[in-house]
């Protein structure tokens, strides 16, 4: 028997940042039910909180996405992760309407994507959204340069200009010497760089990345993750990044949404999710993740007014509130005193060795 709840309660959360002007993507109560009886099955799920297995058995329908709502800020890398069948790839295909939702709404920069007609949708895809696939999806009969230039060709940019822009983007991903080669002459990692260059060539406002590095060897994968992080810091594209790998999500994402059976079970920063998992399912996911480079001093510290030690803290070592737990440990090794946490030039808290040990072993519960 499944130890986790698999029902689909109606989602009432909003998760909106305070400054709504910064919102790039709004996802509101999106459902995707596959099957001839999708509408009937959806009504039954909403009325009766049926599980995924019950929907399949009673209506011969599959719930791919279940009442998902969240917002993505401009320039944010928003990772959606989960195991195979969790609904993450199904969800991302709604953003450019490769799939049509059974219910719900998705807006990108204020545009209701679901309301677009065919011609407007094609224009929207071409100008607003770039997509990077898991399997590279390069055209074998085109050179690397021509592959990168393809979105600009679709946009009717003249040849000289599109080749110039494509060449610049190849240089950005450090493949400028490979423009005249064909896909089969490149390694897997190089092909994925070409896919990324192609997605960026048309200067889209939103990037959709569906497990782009999962088919690569671990070393190449990590190198491309590093390169993508550096590139993102410069280009600041709003990115939906799909992955089944929590380590990858932690390295890349500004925030992470964890999905299971089509629904989002938790959204937060890596630190928030690792320190405060929403349920047993998330706890299992994060059990093997080291807190040392994720958790920050502010999550471990206690308020200064709670300090009851005999020795004043004025001579204690100080760290920044955003320093990692690893940094806190390194400081505390050479100093028996508690470590004082500062923010904006002011002392705001303290951390003892006991707090550190409890955090490493348990989580945020300190006393």
NORJO-V741007 format. One record per helix or strand of 2 or more residues. SS is the DSSP state (H for helix, E for strand). FROM is the first residue (numbers start at 1). TO is the last residue. If there is no record, write none. Layout:
ss from to
SS FROM TO
SS FROM TO
This chain:
ss from to
H 20 22
E 23 34
H 38 48
H 52 59
E 62 73
E 77 81
H 88 92
E 103 108
E 111 112
H 113 115
H 118 128
E 129 132
H 144 154
H 159 172
H 176 178
H 183 185
H 188 201
E 206 210
H 218 235
E 238 243
H 246 252
E 255 260
E 263 268
H 270 275
H 280 286
H 297 300
E 302 303
H 304 306
H 313 315
E 318 320
H 325 333
E 339 343
E 346 351
H 353 361
